[in-house]
Amino acid sequence: MTVKVGILGGGFIGRVHALNLRKDARVHIVGIADIVPAVARRLAEEVETRAFQNLEDLLNAGAEAIYVCTPNVHHVEPVLQALAAGAHVFSEKPMATSLEGARKILEATKQAKGIYQLGFNRRFSNVYKFAKRLIDDGRIRPLLAQMKHNRGELQQPPWTGDPKVTGGYLYETPIHLFDMGRFLFGDVEEVVGWAKQSVYGELDGFVLLFRFRNGVIASITTVAHTSWLFPYERVEIYGEHQMIVTEELERAAFSPGPREEAEAIECLHMPFEEKWGYAEEDRLFIDAVLGERPPAVTAEDGYRATELVEAVYQAVRDGHPVRLPL
Ligand SMILES: NC(=O)c1ccc[n+]([C@@H]2O[C@H](COP(=O)([O-])OP(=O)(O)OC[C@H]3O[C@@H](n4cnc5c(N)ncnc54)[C@H](O)[C@@H]3O)[C@@H](O)[C@H]2O)c1
């Protein structure tokens, strides 16, 4: 059976998904829609499909599944419209840029005929799958963690520096790390932290503490103006004389004990779309559309990540710890 897919937003990430989907024999891309016609035309030519301007065009062209790849504040409306039209939806992160928007999507997915999957791609990258497997297999019991996800700049694409379009820096980059915290350790119970506005017209540097319901405590650093010098993304998980380290999406290591040999994986030479988890999340989405498995990242995951962002903004604004759920 062929799944007819339409892609809304033909920029960087729309292209990544289009190129992946084109390699999947179960998929037929019915069109690329973008408010900038030249962008839609360019990508449509590259993946040999038709160029359109909006969501209605894609649905009229017979799209059964829609990829929402527009900038952050333009996710909720097309997602709700596509679900209401009975289509399946893959939405890029963030799910929404407010708790209200996230709640609307969560509610809509409960009534919808189509499935909803969110683009937290890091869950499918090898380094984080390595860490998750060690935790799930009981080879390490996480006690504390240190997590960092910086960003070199908020200049490319230009809208990433405009909080009216991103919803705020936390919705742009750190939301990946917040979701990773939930993926590895479960739900967060309390957040506290401090933030600075240094370079951009919004809070652009955060030092935070998360206390997870399972007892793990983690320090989180995320700064938006660090240049792209490695390491900009690193997670360290500490157990009982054990430790996991992930370095970017390039490599990870596990020390099973003070006098045991460490295990390591190296992803340096993997194709980009595999290393970053994009290829697998697209395969899993099509599996879910075909009813072979539930969506790999759910609306509930999206709602909880949104809630974490809102809790952190509240904590740094009010200067005291915030307990979840909000
Ligand atoms: N999961 C990831 O790792 C990852 C990576 C990059 C981007 N993203 C997310 O994907 C989304 C897009 O980011 P990008 O880097 O591809 O941005 P981009 O600027 O490269 O592309 C966005 C495209 O959407 C188009 N667009 C804007 N409003 C539209 C509308 N209303 N209807 C149709 N098209 C519209 C723009 O013309 C542009 O071509 C963002 O939400 C971003 O956070 C996720």
The ligand as an ORCA input file, in Angstrom:
! r2SCAN-3c Opt
* xyz 0 1
  N      14.002     18.211     14.460
  C      15.034     18.922     14.083
  O      16.182     18.561     14.299
  C      14.798     20.208     13.354
  C      15.829     20.772     12.590
  C      15.564     21.966     11.905
  C      14.303     22.545     12.003
  N      13.343     21.987     12.774
  C      12.024     22.611     12.915
  O      11.404     22.580     11.636
  C      10.690     23.782     11.387
  C      11.236     24.439     10.117
  O      12.599     24.747     10.293
  P      13.586     24.931      9.042
  O      14.952     24.948      9.594
  O      13.253     23.946      7.974
  O      13.191     26.396      8.586
  P      13.310     27.032      7.124
  O      13.189     28.498      7.301
  O      14.507     26.473      6.424
  O      12.012     26.475      6.366
  C      10.712     26.820      6.715
  C       9.900     26.960      5.431
  O       8.525     27.151      5.772
  C       7.979     28.099      4.862
  N       6.786     28.675      5.471
  C       6.700     29.599      6.459
  N       5.418     29.810      6.798
  C       4.680     29.005      6.015
  C       3.295     28.772      5.886
  N       2.418     29.405      6.674
  N       2.870     27.873      4.972
  C       3.760     27.213      4.175
  N       5.089     27.406      4.248
  C       5.544     28.281      5.157
  C       9.102     29.089      4.610
  O       8.915     29.824      3.412
  C      10.322     28.170      4.586
  O      10.620     27.748      3.268
  C      10.880     24.628     12.646
  O       9.778     24.478     13.494
  C      12.118     24.059     13.312
  O      12.107     24.219     14.715
  C      13.567     20.818     13.430
*
